[in-house]
Amino acid sequence: MYKGFKMRLYAGQEAEYERRHNELWPEMQEMIHEHGGKNYSIFLDRETLTLFGYIEIEDEALWAKGADTEINRKWWDFMADIMETNPDNSPVATDLHPVFHLD
């Protein structure tokens, strides 16, 4: 199973977003794997500052539980100053509808 989604950066935060992800906390990596996530990539459209995320997950319910972990909420707080967020600091994310897949 896989998911695609989009988020949005604030202007001028491209390098900082990339830096923070290049230094992703080991605890965050562990949480992603423990909640069934793998092969996770994020791409940036520099013209629109739109981020496109792709992740393969084992199970939608297991993956959703990761959002409610302490480390995930800490990550959201850490990222809130450089991207669009909801009142709880979760990123404003829109799931994308899959229209084509090829293995």
C-alpha positions in Angstrom: 0.0 0.0 0.0 1.3 3.5 -0.7 0.3 7.1 -0.1 0.9 10.3 -1.9 0.2 13.7 -0.3 1.1 17.4 -0.6 2.1 20.1 1.8 3.4 23.6 1.5 6.6 25.4 2.7 6.9 29.1 3.6 8.9 31.2 1.2 12.6 31.1 1.8 12.5 27.9 3.9 13.6 25.4 1.2 17.1 24.9 2.4 16.1 24.8 6.1 13.4 22.1 5.3 16.0 20.0 3.5 18.6 20.5 6.2 16.2 19.3 8.9 15.2 16.2 7.0 18.8 15.4 6.2 19.3 15.4 10.0 16.1 13.5 10.8 16.1 12.4 14.4 16.8 8.6 14.9 13.7 8.4 17.1 11.6 9.8 14.2 13.0 7.3 11.8 12.2 4.5 14.3 8.6 5.7 14.7 8.1 5.8 11.0 9.3 2.2 10.6 7.5 1.0 13.7 4.2 2.3 12.2 4.7 0.5 8.9 6.3 3.2 6.8 9.1 2.6 4.4 10.5 3.9 1.1 9.6 7.5 2.1 10.4 10.4 -0.2 9.5 14.0 -0.3 10.0 16.2 -3.4 9.8 20.0 -3.7 8.3 22.0 -6.5 10.4 25.2 -6.1 8.0 27.3 -8.2 5.0 26.7 -5.9 6.8 25.6 -2.7 4.6 22.6 -2.8 6.0 19.4 -1.2 5.0 16.0 -2.6 5.4 13.1 -0.3 5.3 9.4 -1.2 5.4 6.6 1.4 4.8 2.9 1.3 2.8 1.7 4.4 1.8 -1.7 5.7 -1.6 -0.7 7.0 -3.5 2.6 7.1 -4.7 2.2 10.7 -1.1 1.4 12.0 0.3 4.4 10.0 -2.4 6.7 11.5 -1.4 5.7 15.0 2.0 7.2 14.4 0.6 10.7 14.3 -0.4 10.4 18.0 3.1 9.6 19.2 5.1 11.9 21.4 8.0 12.0 18.9 5.8 12.8 16.0 4.1 15.7 17.9 7.6 17.0 18.8 8.6 16.8 15.1 5.5 18.8 14.1 6.3 21.5 16.7 9.9 21.6 15.3 8.7 22.0 11.7 5.8 24.5 12.4 7.9 27.6 11.8 8.8 26.8 8.2 5.6 25.3 6.7 1.8 25.6 6.7 0.4 23.9 9.8 -3.0 23.2 11.5 -3.7 24.6 15.0 -2.1 21.4 16.5 1.1 22.1 14.5 0.4 19.1 12.2 1.3 20.0 8.6 -1.6 21.0 6.4 -1.5 18.0 4.1 -3.8 16.9 1.3 -3.9 13.3 0.3 -3.5 12.7 -3.4 -5.7 10.3 -5.4 -3.6 7.6 -7.1 -4.3 7.4 -10.9 -1.4 5.2 -12.1 1.1 2.8 -10.7 3.7 0.6 -12.4 6.0 -1.9 -10.6 
